[in-house]
Amino acid sequence: MEIRNITAADVPPLLALNNAEAERVNALTEGALKSLLASAFAARMTADGQAFLIAFDHATPPQGPNHAWFTARESYFAYIDRIVVAPAARGKGVARALYDDVAAIAKAELTNLLVCEVNLDPPNPESMEFHLKLGFTPCGEAVDRRNGKRVQYLRKPI
């Protein structure tokens, strides 16, 4: 599976993919997606456009309350802000490949911790199961005041 950096030309189709999964990852405007990409530690996608991942790190200024939660608690990390996989590509190892890719980038930068959050309310049991199978462990919870979603914070040494 080919994974590459996200380019400006990828923004429109990735925005549509993101917003089709808004309940899981929150909807974005084009400007908001471009802003995330400009701040990203890693912005990667599958070459076929079926999935993408955006990550920040410990040096990125806080990109919302969830990223800020980790910046207050961890010295070095790669924070996976969002991963979106098209329904047709699910269950084929795409998400795992993107996580492996960002872990390799983080290790090359001498960062040995991946972190993220998963929605507890509304529940996202598929995402929680995926992260637990990858070896992530819970490390905290919070309610996102922007949208009322309750999240579980997760971490995984790499």
PyMOL commands that set and color helices and strands:
alter all, ss='L'
color gray80, all
select helices_A, chain A and resi 8-20+22-25+30-39+65-71+87-89+94-108+125-133
alter helices_A, ss='H'
color red, helices_A
select strands_A, chain A and resi 3-5+42-46+51-57+78-85+113-121+137-143+150-157
alter strands_A, ss='S'
color yellow, strands_A
deselect
rebuild
show_as cartoon
